[in-house]
Amino acid sequence: MPKNTAIKSVLIIGSGPIIIGQACEFDYSGTQASRSLREEGIEVTLINSNPATIMTDPVTADHIYLLPLNVESIIQILEERQIDAVLPTMGGQTALNLCIEAAEQGVWEKYNVQLIGVDLAAIELTENRESFRQLMIDIGMQVAPSHIANSFLEGMEAAQKIGFPLVIRPSYTLGGSGGGLVYLEEDFGEALRQGLNASPTHEVLVEKAVLGWKEYELELLRDNNDNVIIICTVENIDPMGIHTGDSITVAPAMTLSDTGYQQMRNDAIRMMRSLGNFCGGCNVQFAQNPDTEELIAVEINPRVSRSSALASKATGYPIAKIAAKLAIGYTLDELSNQITKSTSALFEPTLDYVIVKMPRWNFDKFPGADHTLGLQMKSVGEVMAIGRSFQEALQKACQSQENSRSGLGADIKEWIRTEDIMERLVKVSDDRIYRLKDAIRLGIPEKTLKKLTGIDPWYIRQIKELCKYEEEIIRFNVPDDIPYDFFMTIKQAGYSDAQIAWLLRVKEEEVTKARYKLGIRRVYKQVDTCAAEFDARTSYFYSTFDEENESIPSDKPKVIVLGSGPNRIGQGIEFDYCCVHGLLAIKEVGYEAIMINCNPETVSTDFDMADKLYFEPIFWEHLIEIIELEKPLGVIVQLGGQTALKLAEKLHKHGIKIIGTDFKSMDMAEDREYFSDLLKSLNIPYPEYGAADDTDEALDIAARISYPVLVRPSYVLGGQRMKIVINDKELEQSVLNIFKHMPDNKVLIDQFLERAKEAEIDAIFDGDDIHIMGIMEHIEPAGIHSGDSNALLPTYSLSDKALESMKEYAYQLAVALNIRGLINIQFAIKDDKVYVIEANPRASRTTPFIAKAYGVPFLNIATKVMLGTHKLKDFKIEPHLTGYAIKEPVFSFNKFPKVDKRLGPEMKSTGESIRFIKDLKDPHFRELERNAAMFLYQ
């Protein structure tokens, strides 16, 4: 049927600030849905409180409301706008819960707003654990034995009936919050209390644990004519018992038999059709007995999920875009395949490659946290890798994680103690896949590994084959001795030159030289959704080692944007926002925009955002071969956070132009010794400092400066391993900890200015003129990381004298550092004297916030300045902000109940929200100010 022409305006509800379990995948889905609806001439209004998103940008929707996600905000929008329908399936659990709450209060009915994409009955069926269990039984599906509990007593009775081990699943939660796997009766009471408290309806499902069963996810789409298609089948390498967000996953399913797949497919379609009046995207999860192939339904999510973004990037099928069109009445056969342009959307993608998704954890930010993985999601981000084989994709995923690994092992981080390795296999943690490789390398039998881990033997044998390759590699003396066929085999198995160099105990450059000598270079294959059955019209590529190259460089001048890799604390969605605006600006000035990134949750990796997308690790070996193929005018590193910035030196050494601020200037800002000398020459005040290469040197510096001092490693983001110490003992512990984890970094020791205020400037400099985008004042005193501080824009208590000093210092530094583009400068203000703490010659965490608060496309302007096509005088910059904007950090401490929640110089927040206030009398601001004052007495 054609689209519903009665729907002329749609409200999309976003997911709010980034938290563990709900990350930037919903920015991707919301952005894609909004663009899809606007293509149909529909007016889109969007509500979200997260300023670091593309979905809350004027390029995405007609009307943006940066408001708290509550019913009051919904009513405000409905009073101001004529809204015909609301689409709540693009904002995760937050949007669904808000939609339910508004419905219960009669809001949608009062304002005559139609719910599209899902209905309340479907939400209730899937989110209420008892309703879901009963529905599955009614349609003939098997479920694990379970009982619902709304009280502690009911939960204890359910446990007695089911027996241990068992699973606790709270209703209406996200990312497994409050859930848990309980082996022993004595642990059940505390786990039950956590589950009941986590559920907004005080309800949990107590379920028999199906330990050792395999876990699968299917992504589906359904239209109004009841057509259902399977977009992607994803297999978890880890068995049941580990949250799918914390599991390494693979597509297509590698160990699923054809009969098993057909049953799973039929059951998933039956489950989706049982949800009543529902069209759009859906995620279904199954557990399968590995011995009998018996299936049980685990859950169904009637919305775009975390896995939807992964499935979209894995297949090239734009799930959120199509789901939005289905929500307004289209059927799948009426829509075109966005990749081929010649076939309909009523088809199931076929993959002629393998994708591996690997989570990214940040346990180092939470000292004392339990690293054990279970039913509560703990990862903060993820990477996706594409290869022609599982081995290649797995190794590329390891290279993408940015944890100093060059692949799956074959590096300095391998373990050799059998006892430690075996313990880690039983107690599942973030490094399990590496420990599995170590165990295989040490000769632990396959059956033992299967028993300990529950991982399918096929995966164990794949990794065992890698170990055999390594035994063969070390027989050669030098890279030039490796014959062509074997060299090609190990490269096709995903080995980086750095891994081969480690095994041969030679330099990486020697391996690369030998490989090039043999003519072994990467080629690039197209992601086309149909295994090359039809011609594809997309420029979405991945690398492999083969004969035919499908990525043909154009004659247009090109610019490469380096992405920020996986989300983690200190480097999140805000840098993807910067990259997207960079791509748009590059295209606007007539250059070809090329994106390199490995994060499937991002808008920058959407198939049609850049002129050309390489879904590749932000890893030198991959980067240099793309550059050699494309021959760009240069590479932009200012937008991708520390990930991109860390590659600037290698780009510089290889003679590759860095667009904007050059490497030498960047290095000046990062080199604390040089930077402090620069400040001294400019007569700009700064805290006393010192740079140490060992503990004795650090102690000498601290004695000269006097305690308290701030200790930190050089070249890091998010205040990583940064601490305030007050004596020699604490200093020694902190310095040794830094050298243990970052042996190549210097340790920086700065005087800590007690009871100082902190502020920061974001600015654009074009070589002549500077534009101060904004000056933010932190509400908390100095000593709390800027990412963890509440901050006000514009400032509220700093004197005019201090503000003028900050502006003057910003200009002087921009000139001295030869900035072209963005710079972020952080200040401490004590007794009205302004000190410069640091300068970052790149986009910062606060750049998107300032752009949203003032309503100015600062990233677009900055990119054009970097490119040299524009000067600041070419733009009419008109900031508009009535009152103040507050940046409020958001934390995910609920995932780590036993960690130290005190804030300090190392960042711990996972996201942020924006709130607008009229004046400083606002009660919310007053409360933040009172809370901030308490930090002085901690």
N, C-alpha and C positions, 0 to 999 in steps of 0.2 A: 504494500500500500504506500502511497506517497506520504510525504511528511505532513504533520498536523499543522495546517496553516493558521489555526487559532492561536498557536504559541508564537508570540512575537518578541517576548522578553523572558529571559531565564536567569535565575539566581543560582550561582555555583557556590557551594560552601567549601572552604578550604580546610586544611588540617591543623593550622596553628603552628606554634614553634616546634622545632625539631626536638624530638625525644627519642630515647632508645625504643625501637619498635615502630616508630612512625617518622620516617625521615623524608628526604627530598624526592622520593618516588612519587609523592602526591603533588609536589610542585610540577613534576613532569606530566602527570595525568590531568591535573587541573588546567595546565597551560594548553595541552593538546585538545582537551574538550572545549575550552573557550574558543580556540582558533577554529575548531570544527564547526561550532554553532555560528560563529560570525560569518563563516563561508556561506551559510544558508540565509544570511540577512537578518539573523536574530540578534537582538540587543542583549549583551551579556553584562550582568552585574555580578561582581565577585566580592565575597567577604573573606578576609583572612587577617590574622594579627601578626603574621610573620613578614617583616620587611625585607628579608634576604631572598625573596622568591621572585622568579620571573612572572608567576601568575598574578602578582599584585602590581604589575607594571602596566603603564598605559598602552604598551605595544600589544598587550594580551587581551584586555577586556575594555568595554566601553565605560564602565563605572567601577571604580575600586573603592572599597570600604576597608580601611585598615582599622578594624575595631575588634574588641574582645569577642570571642566566639561564645556568645550567650543569647538567650531569647530576647533580651532587651535590645541588643544590636539588630537582630532580625526584624523586630517590630519597627525600629527606626528606619530601616531600609524600605520596608513595605509601606510605611507612611510617606516616604519621599519618592518612591518609584512605583510605577505600574508594572508589577511582576506577574506574569502569567503562570510560570512554572518554576519549581525548584529542583535542581539536580544534586542530590546529596551523596552520590556514589563515588565522587572523585576526591573526597577529603578524608578517607580512612575512617577509623572508628569514631574519631572526634566529630566528623560531619554527620555520621549516622546517629550518634547519640543526641546531638543537638536537634536533628530533624525529629526524632522521637519526642524529645522534650517539648519542642514547639507544637507538635501535633497534640500531645496530651493537654496542652494549655489552650487548644483550639485556635491557634494562630493561623494555620494554613486555611482552615475553614472560614475564619472571620474575614480574611483578605482574599478569599476565592483563589488561592494558589494551588495549582495542580502539582502533585508529586510525580516526577517522571524518572525513568530508569530503574525504579524499584517501587514496591509499595510497603506500607507499614506492616502488613501481615507477613510479608516475606522476611523483613528485618526481624520481627518477633520470632518467627519460626527458626531462624538460624542463630540468633544471638542468645535466645533462651535455651539453655542446655537441655532441659526436660522436654520442651516442645520439639527440639531437633531430634532427640532420641526417639520420641514417639512417632514423629513423621517418618524416620528411617524404617522403623518397624512396620508402619502402615504400608509403605511401598515395597516391602520385602527385602530391605537391605539389612545386612548384619551390622551390629554395633557391639562394642565391648560391653560386658556386663557392668551396669552402673546404677547408681541411685542419686537422686537430687537431694541436696541438703540446704536448708535455710537457717540452720542454727548449729551450734557446736554439738548439741546432743544428737541431732539427726545425722550429722557427719560421722560421729563416733559409731552410731548404730550401723550406718552404711559400710563403714570399714570392717566391722565385725562380720557382716553378711558376705562381703566380697573377698576379704583376705588380702594379704600383702604378697608382692609389691602392688601399689596402686597409684593412680594419678588423680591430682586435684585440678579441676578446670573451672575457674570462676566465669560467671556470665558477664557479658558486655565489657570485656577488657581487651586490651591490645598488646601484642608482643608477648603473650603468655604471662602478663603481669599477674602476680599472685598465685600462679600455677606452680605445680611441683610434682616430682616423682618421689614417692616415699617407700623405702624398702623395709623399715623397721617400725613396729608399733609405737615405740617410745618417741619417735620423731613426728608422729602423725598430728598430735595436738597442736603444736606450734605451726606446722604447715597449714593445717585447717584454718586456724585463726587468721593467718596471712591471706589465705584465699577468700574467706568471707569478707574481710576488711577491704580487699582489692575490688570486689564486685560492687558496683553502684546499687544493685538490688539485693545485696547480701545473700547471694546464691552461688553455690558451687555444685559441680557434678563430681561425684566420687566414683572413679572408674577403674576397672581392672587394667593393670599395665600389661601391654602386649610387648614385652621386652624381646629384642632380637628380630622383630618383624621389620620389614622394609617399608620405607615411607615414600609416597609419590604425591605429586601435585599435578592437577590438570587445569589449564586456563581455557575457559569456554566463552562463547558469545551466543546470545539467543535473541531472535527478533519477534515481532508481533505475530508473525505467521507460524511461530513455534519451530522455525529452523534453528538448529543448534550445531555449532561447529567446534571442534577441538583445535585451539591455536597451538598449544604446546604441551608436551608431557615432560615433567621435570622429575628426575630421580635424585633422592637424597643419598649421598654416599654413606652417611651415618644412619644407623637404624633408629627406630622409634625410641623416644626418650630424650632427644635433643631437639630443641626448637628449630624449625626449618630455617629461620633467620640466622641461626648459628651453625647451620650445617653446610658443608660443601655440597653443591648440587650440580647435576649434569643434565644436559639435554642434547639430543633425544635420550630417552631412557635406555641405558646400555645393557641392562641385565634382565629386562622384562621380555617374557616370551610373547609370541603373537597372540596366543589364546588368552594370556593374562592381560595383554593390552586391550584386546577386543572386549573382554568382560569389564575392564575398568572404564573403557570408553562408553559402553552401553549404560553402565551404572551411573556414571557422571551425568550423562544426558537425562536419565530417568530422575536423578536427584534435582537437576536444574528445572526440569519441567514440573516437578512437584511443588515449586514455590509460587504457583498461582500467576498473577498478573505481573510478570517480571520480564523485562527485556534489557539487555546490556551485557556487561562483563561479569564473570563469576569465577571464583577459585574453589576447587574441590580437592580435599585431601583424603588419601586412603592409606591404610596399613595393609600389607600383604604378608601372609605367612610364607617364608622363603622355601619351605619344604612342600606345602600342599597348594600354594597359590590362593588359599582362602583370603577373601577380601573383607575388610570392615571399613565402614565410613567413619572418618575422624571428624571432619567438619566441612561446612560450605560457607563461603563468604559472598553474599550477593552484591558485590561492589568491586571496583578496581582495587587490587591489593598490591603488596610489596612485590609479589611474584609477577603481577601483570606487567610492570615496567621491565622486569627481567625477560619475560616472554616476548614482549614487544621488541626489545633489542636483540634477543636471540634469533627471532624469526624474521624481523623486518616488518611484521604485521602491526600497524598502529592501533592497538586495542582500544585505548581511551578515545581516540579520534572516531573510530567506528562506533563504539558504545554510545558516544554522545549523539550521533546521528540516528542510531536505533531508538534512543530515548525520545526523539521527537517524531517517531512514526515510520521512518524508513525501514525497509526490509533488506536483508543482506544481498539479495540478488539485484537490488536496485542501485547498489553502491559499487564503485569500481575499486579494484585492487590498487592501492596507492603506489605500489612498487612497479608493477608491470604496466599499468594504465590501460591494459588491453583485456584483462579478465575481471570478473566480478569479485566482490568481497566474500561471496559464498563459496569459499574454498578453504581447505586445511593446509597450512604451510608444510613444505617438505624441506628437510635440512640435509645438505651434503657436506656438513661439517659438524664439529662437536663444540659445545660451549660448556665452560666450567665457571660457576659462580663461587667465589671464596669470600667469606665474611672478613671484616677488619675489626679487631678489638682494640680497646684502649685501656687495658688493665693497669698499665703503668701510671695512669692518672689517678688510680684509686688504690693507693697502698693499703694492704690488709684485705682487699677484696678477695672473695672466693672465686678462683679462676675456673672452677668446675662448671661445665656446660650442662644444661638441663632444659626444662620446659619453659623457663623464663629467658627471653632473649636478652643477650648481653652485648652483642656486637653493635658498633656505632656506624658502620658503613659496609660496603661490599665492592668487590671488583668482578668484572666478567672478562673472560678471555675466549677467543675463538681460534680453533685450530682444525687441521684435517684429521687429527686423531685425538683420542683422550689424553695421551701422554703429552702431546704438544700443547693442548689447551691447559692442562694442569700446570705445566711448567711456566707457561705465560701468565697464568693467574698468580703463581708464586712471585713472579717478577713484578707484577702489578701492585702487590700489597704494600710496598714501601716500608718493609721491615728489614731492610739491608740483606735480603736474600736474592741470589742470582738465579734461582730456580728451586726445584725440589731437592734440597741438599747439595752435595758436591761443593761444599764451601766450609768456611771456618766455624760455622755454628752447628756442625754435626755433633751428636752425643755418642759416647763410647761405653758408658757404664750400663751394663745389661739391667741391673736392678732398677736404676732410675728410669730407663726406657720402659720397662715392663710396668712400673707403677703408673707412668703417664698414659699408657695405653688403656689401663683400667679406669683411671680417674681422668675422664675426658676434659681436655683443656684446649686453648686456642692453638697449640702447636702439635695437635695429635697427628696430623698427616705427615709432619716431618719426623715425628718419633716412630711412626709406622715404617717409614723408609729406613730409619736407623735400625729398627728391629730386623727388617728383612736383610739389610746389609750384614748384620751380625749373625745371620743364619737361623733365626727363630723360625720354626716350621709354620707352613701356611695354615694348617689346622689349628694350631695354637693361637695364631693371630686372629683367625676367624672367630674362635671361641671367646677371646678376650675383647674384641672390638665389635663383633656383629657385622663387620663390613664384608660385603659379598666377595667371594674368592676371586672373581674376575678382576676386580680392582686391585686386589693384593698381587695377582699375577702380573698385571700391567706395571706396577711399581717394581716388582721383582725383575722384570725385563730391563728396567732402567738401571738397576744395580749390576746386571750382567754387562750392559753397555759400558759402565764405568770400569769394571774389571778389565775390559778390553782396551779402553782408552789409556789406562795407566801403563800398558805394555809398550806404548810408543815413547820415544825419548823426547822428540820435539814435534810441534804441530805439522811441520813439513813432511813428516813420515806417515801421517794419516792418509790412507788412500781415498780416492774420490768417493767410491760407493759407501764406505763406512762413514766418512765425514758427512755425506748427505743423509745417511740413516740417522745419525745422532742429532743432526740439526732438525730433521723431521720429527724427532722425538722431543723437540722443545729445548734442547740444551743450548744455553747461552755460551758465547765465547768466554765469558768470565768463569763459568763452571768448568769448561774444558781446560782453561788456563790453570785453574786451581788444581785439577787432577794431575796435570803435567808439570806443575810448579814452574810455570813460565808467566810472562806478562800477557794480559788480555790482547794487547795490540799485536803480539806475535801470532796468536790464533786467528785473529781477524785477517791479518796479512796473508797467512797460509790459505785461508778459506777463499779470499778474493782471488788469489793466484789460481785456484782450481775452478774459478768461475761460479762458486756457490754463493748466490745472493737470494734475498727474499723476493718473492713475487707476491702480487696482491690479488685476492679473489673477492668477487662481489657477493654481498648478502642480498639475495633476490627473492626469497620466500618460496621458490619453486624448483630448486635444484637444477637451474638452467633449462627447465622445460620450455619456458617462455622468455622472450627478451625482457630484460629489466631496465628501468629508466631511473635508477638511483645511483648515487655515488657514495655508497656505504661499503667500506672495504676492511678486510683483515689480511694479515700476512701469513705466508707459509713458504715451504720450500718445494717448488714444483717447476714445471717447464713454462706454462703459459701465464703471462701477466695480464690481468684484466683492467688494471688501473692505468689508463693512458693519460699522461700529463697534457694539459691544454697549453695553448700559446699565450694565455692571459698572464699578466703579472700576478703573483700569488703571495699571500702572507699566511704563515702557519701560526695558530694559537695553541699554546700548550695548556692543557687542562690541569686540574688540581688533583686528579686521581681519586682514591676512595675518601669518603667522608671520615673525619675523625675529630676529636676534640681539639680545637684550635684552628682547624681548617675544614670548614663545612660548606654548606650550600651557597654562602655569600660569594664564594669565588666562582661558582658555576654561573651565578647571576652576572658577574663581571665578564666571564668568557662569552656568554651569549651576546651581551651588548657589544663586545669587541667584534664578534663575527658580523653582527648587523652593520656596524660602522664600516668595517672593511668592505662589505658588499656595496654599501651606499657610495663609497668613493670610487667604485669601479674595479676593485681588485677581486681576485678569486680568494675566498675565505676557506682555509683548510683547518679542520679541527682534529686534534689528537687527544684522546682520553680513553679511560678504561672503566669508567663508573656508569653502570647501567641505569642508575636512578636519576640521571641528570637530563635537563633540557638541552644542554649543549651537544649531547650525543643522540638527539632525535635525528631521524634519517634525512630530514629536509631543512635542518637549521643552518648547516654550513653548506657551501658549494660542494665540499668533499669531506667525508668523515672517515678517519682511520681509527677503528676501534682496536687500539693497541696499548700495551703498557707504556707508561711514562718512564722509559728505561732507555739508557743511552744507545744501546745496540739497535733497538727498534727505531728510535728517533732518527739516527744518522742515515739509515738506509732510506727512510721516507724523504728526508731532505735531499739526498743524492738523486732520488728519482724525480722529485717535483721541482728542484732548483728554485726555491722561493726567493722573493726579494729579501726576506728576513723572517725572523721568528719573534713573536711577542711572548715574553715571560712575565710581564708585570701583572697579568690577570689571574694566574694560576696558583697564587700563594707561594709558600716555600718550596713546594714540589717543583714547580717550573723554575723558580729562582735558582735552585741548587744545580740546575743544568747549564746555567749561564756561563760558567767558567769553561766547560768543555766546548760549548758553542764558540766562545771567544777564541780558544786555542786552535779550533779547526777553521777559523776564518769565516765563520757564519755570522752574518749581520744580526745583531739583536735590535729589534725595532724599539725606539724610544731610548730610555736611559741605558747607556752602554755598561758593559761588565765592570770596567775600571771604577766607574762611579758607584755602582752597586756594591762593589767590594769595599770601597772607602767607608760606606755606611755600615757594613757588616763587621769590618775590622775595628774592634773597639779602641785599640791603641791609636790607629790612624785617625779615627773619628774624633776621639778626645783631643788629639793634637790639633785637628781642624777647628774644633770648638774653641780651643785656647787661642788659636791664631785669629779667630773672628771676634774674640773677646766676649764669647757667649758662655754664661755660667753653666757648669755641669757638676754632678756629684764626683767626688774623687774616685779613682778607679785603679785597677791593675789587672793584667792578664797573666795567668799562671800556666806553666807546663807541668808542674808537679805539686805535691802537697806542701813541701817546704816553702816553695815560692808563694803559694797561696797564704800560708801562715804569716810570712813576712809582710805581704801586702796588707792583710787584715790588721797587723800590728801598727802599720803606718797610718792606715785610714781610721782605725778604731771601730769597735762594734757599736751597734749592729751593722752587718753588711749583707748585701744581696749577692748570692752566689748563683751563677748560671752558666750553661755551656754556650759557646758561640754558635751561630748559624742554626737556630732552632725557632719554632713557631709555637705559640700557645703557652709560653712560659715553661716549656718542657724541662723538668728536673730543676726548676728554679726554686730557691729557698732563701728565707731570711734567717740568718744565724746570729747567735749572740755570744758565742765563746769559741775557743779553739777546738774543743771536742766536737761540737756540732759542725764546725767548718771542715774539720778533717773527714768526718763521716760523709758530708755532702760532696766534697771534692772527690773522694774515693769512689763514691757512687756514680758520679758523672764519668770519671775515667773508665770505670768498669763497663758502662753501657755505651760510651762514646769515646773510645780511645784516641780518635783522630781530632777531637775538638779541643780547643783551648778552654780553660775555665776563666770566666770573667768575674771579678769581684768589685762591687760598687758600694760606695757609701750609701747607707739607707737613710733617707731624710724622714725622720719621725714626725708625725702629726702634720705632714704636708698634704696639700690638696693635689689632685691629679687632673690633668686635662689633655686633650689631644686635638690636633688640627689635621684635616684632610685637605689637600690642595692639588691644583693642576698648574704646572709651569711649562711654558712653551719656549723658553730660552730668552724671552724678553719680559713677559708679563706673568704675574702669578694671580690665580683666582683661589681665594680661600673658600672652599666648598662649605665648611662648617667648623665651628669650634665647640667641642663637647666637653662638659665638665662632669667628672665622676662624682656621684653622691657619696660613695664610700671614700675613706681617706687613702692616701698612697699606701701601697703594700698589698692591695687586692688587685689581681690581674684585671686588665681593662675589659677582657671578655666576660669576667664574672661580676663586674661592677654595674650597678644601675647608673645611667648617665643621662644628662639633660642637654638638650639642644634647643636654643642657644644656652650659653652659660647663665648662671643665676646668682653667683656670689663673688665672682672674680672682679677685681677693680679694673677700671678703664686702662690704668697704667700697665697692669699685668697683661691685659688683652693686646695692647699695642706692642708690648715687648714680644709676645708670642708671634704676632704677625710679622714683626721685623725679623725675628730669628728665622721664621719660616722662609722668608724671601732670601735672606743671606745664605741659608743652607741649600735652597734650591739652586741658587747661582753657583755656589762653591762645589756642589755635587754634580753640576751639569745635568740636572733633571730634565727629562723630556717626557711629560706625562704626569703620572701620579706620585705623590709623596705623602706619607703619614708621619707626623712628628708627635712624640709624647713628651709631656712636660710635668714637672713637679713644681708647685708653687708654695713657698714657705716664707712667712713674714713679708708677703707681697713681692718677693724676689722670685723670678722665673728661672728654672733650671731645665736644660734639655736632657731628657733621659735617653732617648734613642730616635733615630729616623729610619723609616722603612721606605725604600724607593720603589714602591709597588702599590697595587690595590690593597686595601686593608679590610678587616672584618667590618669596619664601620662605614665603608664607602656606600654600600647599598642603602643602609639606614638613613644616611644623610640625603641621598638622592630621593628616597621615598618621602622623607619628612619635608623637604623643600619643593618636591615636585619638579626636579630638574634632571634631565638625562645626562648626568655627569660622566658616566662611563662611555657613552657615545662620544661626548666632547673630548674626553681624555684620549680615547683611541685615535681619533682623527689628529690630535696634537702629536701623539707618538708617531703616527705615520708620516707626519710632516706635510700633510695636505692642507692643514688648517692652522690658523693662529687663534688665540683666545678672542681677539678683537672681531673675528668672523662670526661669533655667536652672540645672540641676545639672551643673556642669562638673567632670568627673573625668578629668584626664589620667592616662594610664598608659604608662609607658616604663621598662623595666628596662634599666639600663645607659645606653648612648649611641646616638644616631643620627648618622651622618655623611652630609652632603650632598657629593657628588662631581661636579664638572663634567665634561662630556664634550665633546671638540673634534672638528672635522672637517678638521683640517689636511691630511689625506691628499688632499683635493680641491685644495689649493693648495700644492704641494710647495716653492715658492720663496719663500713669504712669511715674514716675521719671526714666529716662534712664541713669542717672549718675551711674558710676560704683564705687564700694567700696568693703568692706571686705565680703559682702554677695554675693554669686555667682548668676548670672542671665542668663548666656548663656545656650542654649539648646543643643549645639553641637560644633564640631570643624572640621577644615580641616587642611591638611598638604600641605606645599609648599616648594619645594627645590630651593635653590639659590646657585650660584657659589661662590659669594664673597659678602663682605659688601658694595660694590658699587652698588649692585642691587637696582634699583629705588623703587621697592615695599618695600624693607626693609627700605630704607631711609624715605619713607612716613610713615611707621609705627613708626619709631623713632621720627619723627617730631610730629606726633599725640600724642605719649606717653608723650612728653615733656609738652604738654598742661595740663596734669593732675596735674603738680606741681602748676599750677596757678588757679585751679578750687576752 
